[in-house]
Amino acid sequence: MTLMINEEKNHLNKATFCGFISIIGRPNVGKSTLMNHLIGQKISITSRKPQTTRHKVTGVYTKDNVQFIFVDTPGFQKLNLNNLNKALNQSVVNTLNDVDIIVYVVEAGIFNAGDLEVLNLLPKNHQNVFLVVNKQDKIKNKAELNEFVTGVSRKFPFKKVITVAAKHNTGTSEMLDSLAINLPESVLLYPEDQLTDKSNSFMASEIIREKLFRSLGEELPYSLMVDIDKFEATSKLTKIFATIVVDRDNQKPIIIGKGGEKLKKISIESRLDMENLFGTKVHLEIWVKVKKGFADELKFLQQFE
């Protein structure tokens, strides 16, 4: 991929450009999938369940003299305003205060009250707010797609409007080109081969949480977390010991499943993803324990600020 850097940014052969890009939108518009395809590596977990992303996950992509620092945020929503959701919503708002570019993502063909809530968060004085219409492949009629894109683009003075199908990696290269020419001149903040600011331990916990979302579906207890009790890595083997923490006694057997089959499936799928990410063999052990009331504890909620 060749990034199109404008003439002003070519005035010095050694000039580098780097900036923070916040990706926001309501739940399930494909923010995490978009970021993963932009950087070429699965960093942010995905599922169909709203607010799968709970942390501000930073993905880093460096190409030649340009470094993109993407911040994937939880889906903003006000349907279930418990303490956890309030903390997640606030984390979205916080990312808008000091980024170079805001990417506002909507799903092709759908613009509802949730999209409008996020739209109203966009700072009116920000010069680099991009509208990205994802899942363009869902609308086969080009005229219908154009009509939808035009309608949404009139709702805010967007710097640029881009249509993509992140799942199929359609339009992502063009999107990177458009973002690149709006990044400030700056030293690169991360090593060129670094893909995220999160630790391997954090990534391991997120992988397990994704498999919980995908394996349990609607049975999944919403208030759960994954603790990494021990993480030991060598060049050939990574040993990980993890605990899945749930809020109520009746949630534990849901995760374990009959004869331990569900937990076994979650463990196998997690281990395979970890081996792919870490580049080593992985020994993984997972336990499940009940800790009543943890979801409202200040320590738990502060991690999302």
C-alpha contacts under 8 A as a table, 3 or more apart, distances in Angstrom:
res1	aa1	res2	aa2	distance
1	M	173	S	6.85
2	T	177	D	7.94
3	L	63	K	7.93
3	L	176	L	7.26
3	L	177	D	5.08
3	L	180	A	7.01
4	M	177	D	5.46
4	M	178	S	7.78
4	M	180	A	7.30
4	M	181	I	7.01
5	I	9	K	6.21
5	I	10	N	7.00
5	I	177	D	7.61
5	I	180	A	6.63
5	I	181	I	5.32
6	N	9	K	5.53
6	N	10	N	6.71
6	N	181	I	6.14
7	E	10	N	5.12
7	E	11	H	6.93
8	E	11	H	5.81
9	K	12	L	7.30
9	K	15	A	7.40
9	K	181	I	7.92
9	K	185	E	7.78
10	N	13	N	6.44
10	N	15	A	7.38
11	H	15	A	7.73
12	L	15	A	5.19
14	K	65	N	7.72
15	A	65	N	7.05
15	A	185	E	7.00
15	A	186	S	7.84
16	T	65	N	4.77
16	T	66	V	5.86
16	T	185	E	5.80
16	T	186	S	5.71
16	T	187	V	5.84
16	T	188	L	6.81
17	F	65	N	6.35
17	F	66	V	4.83
17	F	67	Q	6.28
17	F	180	A	7.87
17	F	183	L	5.96
17	F	184	P	5.55
17	F	185	E	4.23
17	F	186	S	4.89
17	F	187	V	6.64
17	F	188	L	7.01
18	C	66	V	5.85
18	C	67	Q	4.68
18	C	68	F	5.97
18	C	69	I	7.43
18	C	183	L	5.86
18	C	184	P	6.04
18	C	185	E	6.34
18	C	186	S	5.32
18	C	187	V	6.60
18	C	188	L	5.78
18	C	189	L	7.38
19	G	67	Q	6.93
19	G	68	F	5.93
19	G	69	I	5.97
19	G	99	V	7.38
19	G	100	D	5.81
19	G	101	I	7.78
19	G	183	L	5.50
19	G	184	P	6.29
19	G	186	S	7.65
20	F	68	F	6.63
20	F	69	I	4.75
20	F	70	F	5.99
20	F	71	V	7.17
20	F	99	V	5.04
20	F	100	D	5.34
20	F	101	I	6.54
21	I	68	F	7.13
21	I	69	I	5.91
21	I	70	F	4.76
21	I	71	V	5.98
21	I	99	V	5.91
21	I	100	D	6.00
21	I	101	I	4.69
21	I	102	I	5.69
21	I	103	V	6.96
22	S	70	F	5.94
22	S	71	V	4.74
22	S	72	D	6.42
22	S	73	T	7.45
22	S	95	T	6.55
22	S	96	L	6.97
22	S	99	V	6.54
22	S	101	I	6.39
22	S	102	I	4.87
22	S	103	V	5.92
23	I	31	K	6.45
23	I	35	M	7.98
23	I	70	F	7.05
23	I	71	V	5.99
23	I	72	D	5.25
23	I	73	T	6.33
23	I	102	I	6.21
23	I	103	V	4.75
23	I	104	Y	6.18
23	I	105	V	7.11
24	I	31	K	6.98
24	I	72	D	7.11
24	I	73	T	5.98
24	I	74	P	7.66
24	I	75	G	7.04
24	I	76	F	7.83
24	I	92	V	7.19
24	I	102	I	7.45
24	I	103	V	6.21
24	I	104	Y	5.18
24	I	105	V	6.15
24	I	118	V	7.65
25	G	29	V	6.76
25	G	31	K	7.19
25	G	75	G	5.79
25	G	76	F	6.41
25	G	104	Y	5.76
25	G	105	V	5.11
25	G	106	V	6.45
25	G	115	D	6.67
25	G	118	V	6.00
26	R	29	V	6.44
26	R	75	G	4.55
26	R	76	F	4.92
26	R	77	Q	6.28
26	R	105	V	7.97
26	R	106	V	7.64
26	R	114	G	5.75
26	R	115	D	5.71
26	R	118	V	6.57
27	P	30	G	7.92
27	P	50	P	5.10
27	P	51	Q	5.83
27	P	74	P	7.26
27	P	75	G	3.97
27	P	76	F	6.37
27	P	77	Q	7.10
28	N	31	K	7.46
28	N	48	R	6.45
28	N	49	K	7.45
28	N	50	P	6.03
28	N	51	Q	7.77
28	N	75	G	7.22
29	V	105	V	6.60
29	V	106	V	5.72
29	V	107	E	5.22
29	V	134	N	7.02
30	G	33	T	5.24
30	G	34	L	6.01
30	G	105	V	7.76
30	G	107	E	7.77
30	G	134	N	6.99
30	G	135	K	7.98
30	G	166	A	7.42
31	K	34	L	5.11
31	K	35	M	6.32
31	K	72	D	6.72
31	K	73	T	7.84
31	K	105	V	6.84
32	S	35	M	5.16
32	S	36	N	6.15
32	S	44	S	5.45
32	S	45	I	6.62
32	S	46	T	6.19
32	S	53	T	7.58
32	S	72	D	6.27
33	T	36	N	5.15
33	T	37	H	6.30
33	T	44	S	7.52
33	T	46	T	6.67
33	T	166	A	6.25
33	T	167	K	6.39
34	L	37	H	5.34
34	L	38	L	6.16
34	L	166	A	4.93
34	L	167	K	7.23
34	L	172	T	7.97
35	M	38	L	5.03
35	M	39	I	6.34
35	M	44	S	7.44
35	M	59	G	7.15
35	M	70	F	6.99
35	M	72	D	6.92
36	N	39	I	5.55
36	N	40	G	5.88
36	N	41	Q	5.38
36	N	42	K	4.89
36	N	43	I	5.93
36	N	44	S	6.49
36	N	59	G	7.80
37	H	40	G	4.83
37	H	41	Q	6.58
37	H	42	K	7.54
37	H	166	A	6.52
37	H	167	K	7.61
37	H	169	N	6.29
37	H	172	T	7.26
38	L	61	Y	7.64
38	L	172	T	6.07
38	L	173	S	7.59
38	L	176	L	7.35
39	I	59	G	6.84
39	I	60	V	6.57
39	I	61	Y	4.97
39	I	195	L	7.49
41	Q	195	L	7.72
42	K	45	I	7.31
43	I	57	V	7.73
43	I	59	G	6.60
43	I	195	L	7.83
43	I	196	T	7.23
43	I	203	M	7.58
44	S	53	T	7.16
44	S	57	V	6.44
44	S	59	G	7.99
44	S	72	D	7.39
44	S	206	E	7.93
45	I	52	T	7.11
45	I	53	T	6.56
45	I	206	E	6.65
45	I	207	I	6.80
45	I	210	E	5.70
46	T	52	T	6.40
46	T	53	T	7.31
46	T	210	E	6.55
47	S	50	P	7.90
47	S	52	T	6.36
47	S	210	E	6.99
47	S	213	F	6.45
47	S	214	R	6.20
48	R	52	T	7.84
49	K	52	T	5.98
49	K	213	F	7.06
49	K	217	G	7.46
50	P	75	G	7.00
51	Q	54	R	6.27
51	Q	74	P	5.43
51	Q	75	G	5.23
51	Q	76	F	7.92
52	T	74	P	7.23
52	T	210	E	7.62
52	T	213	F	7.61
53	T	56	K	7.77
53	T	72	D	7.89
53	T	73	T	6.71
53	T	74	P	4.89
53	T	75	G	7.36
54	R	73	T	7.34
54	R	74	P	5.30
54	R	88	L	6.44
54	R	304	F	6.86
55	H	72	D	8.00
55	H	73	T	6.62
55	H	74	P	6.68
55	H	88	L	7.78
55	H	91	S	7.99
55	H	303	Q	7.69
55	H	304	F	5.66
56	K	71	V	6.02
56	K	72	D	5.57
56	K	73	T	4.94
56	K	74	P	7.11
56	K	91	S	7.30
56	K	304	F	7.44
57	V	71	V	5.64
57	V	72	D	5.16
57	V	73	T	6.81
57	V	196	T	7.78
57	V	197	D	7.96
57	V	198	K	7.36
58	T	69	I	6.65
58	T	70	F	5.47
58	T	71	V	4.56
58	T	72	D	6.30
58	T	196	T	5.48
58	T	197	D	5.91
58	T	198	K	7.19
59	G	69	I	5.91
59	G	70	F	5.01
59	G	71	V	6.47
59	G	72	D	7.67
59	G	195	L	5.65
59	G	196	T	4.54
59	G	197	D	7.11
60	V	67	Q	7.11
60	V	68	F	5.80
60	V	69	I	4.71
60	V	70	F	6.20
60	V	190	Y	7.75
60	V	194	Q	6.58
60	V	195	L	4.59
60	V	196	T	5.31
60	V	197	D	7.74
61	Y	67	Q	5.77
61	Y	68	F	5.20
61	Y	69	I	6.63
61	Y	192	E	7.79
61	Y	194	Q	7.78
61	Y	195	L	6.25
62	T	65	N	7.42
62	T	66	V	5.77
62	T	67	Q	4.29
62	T	68	F	6.27
62	T	192	E	5.62
62	T	193	D	7.51
63	K	66	V	5.40
63	K	67	Q	6.42
66	V	180	A	6.94
66	V	188	L	7.68
67	Q	188	L	6.24
67	Q	189	L	8.00
68	F	180	A	7.72
71	V	95	T	7.86
73	T	91	S	7.40
73	T	92	V	5.80
73	T	95	T	7.98
74	P	88	L	6.19
74	P	89	N	7.30
74	P	91	S	7.70
74	P	92	V	6.56
75	G	88	L	7.97
75	G	89	N	7.61
75	G	92	V	7.83
76	F	88	L	7.39
76	F	89	N	5.30
76	F	92	V	6.79
76	F	114	G	7.64
76	F	117	E	7.96
76	F	118	V	6.62
77	Q	80	N	7.55
77	Q	85	N	7.73
77	Q	89	N	6.94
77	Q	114	G	6.32
77	Q	117	E	7.77
78	K	81	L	5.67
78	K	85	N	7.79
80	N	85	N	6.78
81	L	84	L	7.68
81	L	85	N	5.39
81	L	86	K	5.82
82	N	85	N	5.38
82	N	86	K	6.21
83	N	86	K	5.11
83	N	87	A	6.24
83	N	296	D	6.50
83	N	301	L	7.64
84	L	87	A	5.15
84	L	88	L	6.25
84	L	295	A	7.07
84	L	296	D	7.29
84	L	301	L	6.40
85	N	88	L	4.96
85	N	89	N	6.05
86	K	89	N	5.13
86	K	90	Q	6.16
87	A	90	Q	5.14
87	A	91	S	6.28
87	A	301	L	6.40
87	A	302	Q	7.78
87	A	304	F	6.09
87	A	305	E	6.54
88	L	91	S	5.13
88	L	92	V	6.62
88	L	304	F	6.10
88	L	305	E	7.54
89	N	92	V	5.21
89	N	93	V	6.58
90	Q	93	V	5.07
90	Q	94	N	6.13
90	Q	305	E	6.89
91	S	94	N	5.09
91	S	95	T	6.51
91	S	304	F	6.12
91	S	305	E	5.13
92	V	95	T	5.50
92	V	96	L	7.16
93	V	96	L	5.64
93	V	97	N	7.45
93	V	121	L	7.20
94	N	97	N	5.84
94	N	305	E	7.80
95	T	98	D	6.59
95	T	99	V	6.96
96	L	99	V	6.16
96	L	102	I	7.22
96	L	122	L	7.63
96	L	123	P	7.64
99	V	102	I	7.00
100	D	128	N	6.96
100	D	183	L	6.83
100	D	184	P	7.69
101	I	128	N	5.00
101	I	129	V	5.96
101	I	130	F	7.47
101	I	179	L	7.81
101	I	182	N	7.73
101	I	183	L	7.69
102	I	128	N	6.32
102	I	129	V	4.71
102	I	130	F	6.10
103	V	129	V	5.98
103	V	130	F	4.83
103	V	131	L	6.10
103	V	132	V	6.60
104	Y	119	L	7.74
104	Y	129	V	7.10
104	Y	130	F	6.01
104	Y	131	L	5.05
104	Y	132	V	5.98
105	V	131	L	6.19
105	V	132	V	4.83
105	V	133	V	5.90
105	V	134	N	6.67
106	V	110	I	7.39
106	V	111	F	7.10
106	V	115	D	6.94
106	V	131	L	7.75
106	V	132	V	6.47
106	V	133	V	5.12
106	V	134	N	6.08
107	E	110	I	5.61
107	E	111	F	7.33
107	E	133	V	5.71
107	E	134	N	5.04
107	E	135	K	5.94
107	E	136	Q	7.72
108	A	133	V	5.63
108	A	134	N	5.80
108	A	135	K	5.64
108	A	136	Q	5.42
108	A	138	K	6.92
108	A	139	I	7.01
108	A	145	L	7.16
108	A	148	F	7.34
108	A	149	V	7.77
109	G	138	K	7.93
109	G	139	I	7.03
109	G	145	L	7.10
109	G	148	F	6.20
111	F	114	G	7.85
111	F	115	D	5.79
111	F	116	L	7.45
111	F	152	V	7.76
112	N	115	D	5.33
112	N	116	L	6.42
113	A	116	L	4.99
113	A	117	E	6.24
114	G	117	E	5.15
114	G	118	V	6.58
115	D	118	V	5.29
115	D	119	L	6.13
116	L	119	L	4.83
116	L	120	N	6.16
117	E	120	N	5.29
117	E	121	L	6.82
118	V	121	L	5.19
118	V	122	L	7.02
119	L	122	L	5.52
119	L	156	F	7.96
122	L	126	H	7.98
122	L	129	V	7.95
123	P	126	H	5.56
126	H	129	V	6.56
127	Q	159	K	6.83
128	N	158	F	7.35
128	N	159	K	5.52
128	N	182	N	7.42
129	V	157	P	7.96
129	V	158	F	5.30
129	V	159	K	5.49
129	V	160	K	7.42
130	F	158	F	5.47
130	F	159	K	5.50
130	F	160	K	5.14
130	F	161	V	6.00
130	F	162	I	7.58
131	L	153	S	7.15
131	L	158	F	6.25
131	L	159	K	7.84
131	L	160	K	6.35
131	L	161	V	4.77
131	L	162	I	6.24
132	V	161	V	5.97
132	V	162	I	4.84
132	V	163	T	5.67
132	V	164	V	7.08
133	V	136	Q	6.74
133	V	149	V	7.19
133	V	161	V	7.69
133	V	162	I	6.22
133	V	163	T	4.64
133	V	164	V	6.16
134	N	163	T	6.00
134	N	164	V	4.92
134	N	165	A	5.30
134	N	166	A	6.54
135	K	138	K	5.74
135	K	164	V	6.30
135	K	165	A	4.43
135	K	166	A	6.77
135	K	167	K	7.64
136	Q	139	I	5.91
136	Q	145	L	7.39
136	Q	163	T	6.32
136	Q	164	V	5.80
136	Q	165	A	5.37
137	D	140	K	6.32
137	D	165	A	6.21
139	I	142	K	7.18
139	I	144	E	7.21
139	I	145	L	6.05
140	K	145	L	7.77
141	N	144	E	5.30
141	N	145	L	6.36
142	K	145	L	5.02
142	K	146	N	6.11
143	A	146	N	5.06
143	A	147	E	6.12
144	E	147	E	5.10
144	E	148	F	6.31
145	L	148	F	5.17
145	L	149	V	6.18
146	N	149	V	5.08
146	N	150	T	6.02
147	E	150	T	5.19
147	E	151	G	6.18
148	F	151	G	5.15
148	F	152	V	6.38
149	V	152	V	5.36
149	V	153	S	6.04
149	V	161	V	7.99
150	T	153	S	5.13
150	T	154	R	6.44
151	G	154	R	5.57
151	G	155	K	7.27
152	V	155	K	5.52
152	V	156	F	7.89
153	S	156	F	6.23
153	S	157	P	7.46
153	S	158	F	6.81
153	S	161	V	7.02
154	R	157	P	7.15
158	F	161	V	6.87
162	I	171	G	7.96
162	I	175	M	6.82
163	T	171	G	6.73
164	V	169	N	7.69
164	V	170	T	5.50
164	V	171	G	4.65
164	V	172	T	6.49
165	A	168	H	5.60
165	A	169	N	6.07
165	A	170	T	4.94
165	A	171	G	6.64
165	A	172	T	7.94
166	A	169	N	4.74
166	A	170	T	6.00
166	A	171	G	7.47
166	A	172	T	6.78
167	K	170	T	7.71
169	N	172	T	5.84
170	T	173	S	7.81
171	G	174	E	5.33
171	G	175	M	6.16
172	T	175	M	4.87
172	T	176	L	6.26
173	S	176	L	5.16
173	S	177	D	6.40
174	E	177	D	5.06
174	E	178	S	6.39
175	M	178	S	5.15
175	M	179	L	6.25
176	L	179	L	5.08
176	L	180	A	5.95
177	D	180	A	5.20
177	D	181	I	6.81
178	S	181	I	5.90
178	S	182	N	7.17
179	L	182	N	5.42
179	L	183	L	6.67
180	A	183	L	5.47
188	L	191	P	7.43
190	Y	194	Q	6.45
191	P	194	Q	5.41
194	Q	197	D	7.80
198	K	202	F	6.19
198	K	203	M	6.79
199	S	202	F	5.17
199	S	203	M	6.35
200	N	203	M	4.95
200	N	204	A	6.12
200	N	278	F	7.82
201	S	204	A	5.12
201	S	205	S	6.45
201	S	228	I	6.61
201	S	231	F	6.42
202	F	205	S	5.20
202	F	206	E	6.30
202	F	228	I	7.85
203	M	206	E	5.05
203	M	207	I	6.20
204	A	207	I	5.19
204	A	208	I	6.44
204	A	228	I	7.74
204	A	274	M	6.61
205	S	208	I	5.26
205	S	209	R	6.25
205	S	226	V	5.57
205	S	227	D	6.62
205	S	228	I	6.36
205	S	242	A	7.64
206	E	209	R	4.95
206	E	210	E	6.13
206	E	226	V	7.72
207	I	210	E	5.12
207	I	211	K	6.44
207	I	270	S	5.90
207	I	273	D	7.20
207	I	274	M	7.36
208	I	211	K	5.21
208	I	212	L	6.34
208	I	226	V	7.32
208	I	266	I	7.07
208	I	267	S	7.48
208	I	270	S	5.49
209	R	212	L	5.02
209	R	213	F	6.35
209	R	225	M	7.48
209	R	226	V	6.66
210	E	213	F	5.10
210	E	214	R	6.20
211	K	214	R	5.01
211	K	215	S	5.77
211	K	266	I	5.54
211	K	269	E	6.96
211	K	270	S	6.53
212	L	215	S	5.28
212	L	216	L	5.82
212	L	217	G	7.95
212	L	220	L	7.11
212	L	255	I	7.76
212	L	266	I	6.50
213	F	216	L	5.69
213	F	217	G	5.72
213	F	220	L	6.43
214	R	217	G	5.77
215	S	262	K	7.42
215	S	266	I	6.94
216	L	219	E	5.26
216	L	220	L	5.07
216	L	255	I	7.38
217	G	220	L	5.65
219	E	254	I	7.17
220	L	254	I	7.75
220	L	255	I	7.73
221	P	224	L	6.31
221	P	246	V	7.28
221	P	251	Q	6.55
223	S	246	V	6.47
223	S	247	D	6.36
223	S	295	A	5.94
224	L	244	I	7.08
224	L	245	V	5.53
224	L	246	V	4.69
224	L	247	D	6.70
224	L	295	A	7.45
225	M	244	I	5.93
225	M	245	V	5.29
225	M	246	V	6.89
226	V	242	A	6.87
226	V	243	T	5.74
226	V	244	I	4.57
226	V	245	V	6.09
227	D	242	A	5.63
227	D	243	T	5.14
227	D	244	I	6.39
227	D	245	V	7.40
228	I	231	F	6.93
228	I	240	I	7.18
228	I	241	F	6.03
228	I	242	A	4.39
228	I	243	T	6.42
229	D	240	I	7.73
229	D	241	F	5.47
229	D	242	A	5.35
229	D	243	T	6.92
230	K	239	K	7.67
230	K	240	I	5.75
230	K	241	F	5.11
230	K	242	A	7.09
231	F	238	T	7.26
231	F	239	K	5.83
231	F	240	I	4.75
231	F	241	F	6.64
232	E	238	T	5.65
232	E	239	K	5.03
232	E	240	I	6.53
233	A	236	K	7.94
233	A	237	L	6.08
233	A	238	T	4.22
233	A	239	K	6.26
234	T	237	L	5.28
234	T	238	T	6.04
235	S	238	T	7.99
235	S	280	T	6.76
236	K	280	T	5.07
236	K	281	K	6.16
237	L	280	T	5.37
237	L	281	K	4.83
237	L	282	V	5.67
237	L	283	H	7.31
238	T	280	T	6.48
238	T	281	K	6.24
238	T	282	V	4.74
238	T	283	H	6.17
239	K	282	V	5.88
239	K	283	H	4.75
239	K	284	L	6.10
240	I	282	V	7.37
240	I	283	H	6.17
240	I	284	L	4.89
240	I	285	E	6.43
241	F	284	L	5.95
241	F	285	E	4.92
241	F	286	I	6.04
242	A	284	L	7.71
242	A	285	E	6.22
242	A	286	I	4.77
242	A	287	W	6.36
243	T	286	I	5.53
243	T	287	W	4.70
243	T	288	V	5.50
243	T	289	K	6.96
244	I	286	I	7.18
244	I	287	W	6.13
244	I	288	V	4.66
244	I	289	K	6.33
245	V	288	V	5.99
245	V	289	K	5.18
245	V	290	V	5.72
245	V	291	K	6.44
246	V	249	D	7.88
246	V	251	Q	6.51
246	V	252	K	6.82
246	V	288	V	7.59
246	V	289	K	6.44
246	V	290	V	5.00
246	V	291	K	6.12
246	V	292	K	7.43
247	D	251	Q	7.32
247	D	290	V	5.75
247	D	291	K	5.41
247	D	292	K	4.59
247	D	293	G	6.00
247	D	294	F	6.54
247	D	295	A	7.19
248	R	251	Q	5.54
248	R	252	K	7.38
248	R	290	V	6.04
248	R	291	K	7.17
248	R	292	K	5.87
249	D	252	K	5.87
249	D	290	V	6.10
250	N	253	P	6.34
250	N	254	I	7.24
251	Q	254	I	5.26
251	Q	255	I	6.76
252	K	255	I	5.51
252	K	256	I	6.41
252	K	288	V	6.47
252	K	289	K	6.89
252	K	290	V	6.97
253	P	256	I	4.94
253	P	257	G	5.66
253	P	258	K	7.83
254	I	257	G	5.40
255	I	262	K	6.29
255	I	263	L	6.06
255	I	288	V	7.82
256	I	259	G	7.66
256	I	260	G	4.86
256	I	261	E	6.76
256	I	262	K	5.44
256	I	263	L	4.70
256	I	264	K	7.87
256	I	288	V	7.68
257	G	260	G	4.99
257	G	261	E	5.49
257	G	262	K	4.80
257	G	263	L	6.60
258	K	261	E	5.88
258	K	262	K	7.33
260	G	263	L	5.56
260	G	264	K	6.13
261	E	264	K	5.07
261	E	265	K	6.19
262	K	265	K	5.10
262	K	266	I	6.19
263	L	266	I	5.02
263	L	267	S	6.05
264	K	267	S	5.07
264	K	268	I	6.20
265	K	268	I	5.25
265	K	269	E	6.20
266	I	269	E	5.39
266	I	270	S	6.01
267	S	270	S	5.13
267	S	271	R	6.04
267	S	284	L	7.10
267	S	285	E	7.48
267	S	286	I	6.96
268	I	271	R	5.18
268	I	272	L	6.34
269	E	272	L	5.30
269	E	273	D	6.42
270	S	273	D	5.26
270	S	274	M	6.14
271	R	274	M	5.04
271	R	275	E	6.15
271	R	282	V	6.15
271	R	283	H	7.42
271	R	284	L	6.36
272	L	275	E	5.19
272	L	276	N	6.38
272	L	282	V	7.97
273	D	276	N	5.13
273	D	277	L	6.23
274	M	277	L	5.02
274	M	278	F	5.84
274	M	279	G	7.93
274	M	282	V	6.93
275	E	278	F	5.33
275	E	279	G	5.39
275	E	280	T	5.32
275	E	281	K	5.53
275	E	282	V	5.80
276	N	279	G	5.47
276	N	280	T	7.56
291	K	294	F	5.99
293	G	296	D	5.94
293	G	297	E	6.97
294	F	297	E	5.19
294	F	300	F	7.00
295	A	300	F	6.41
295	A	301	L	7.34
296	D	300	F	7.11
296	D	301	L	6.92
297	E	300	F	5.39
297	E	301	L	6.43
298	L	301	L	5.15
298	L	302	Q	5.98
299	K	302	Q	5.31
299	K	303	Q	6.97
300	F	303	Q	5.96
301	L	304	F	5.95
301	L	305	E	7.55
302	Q	305	E	5.49
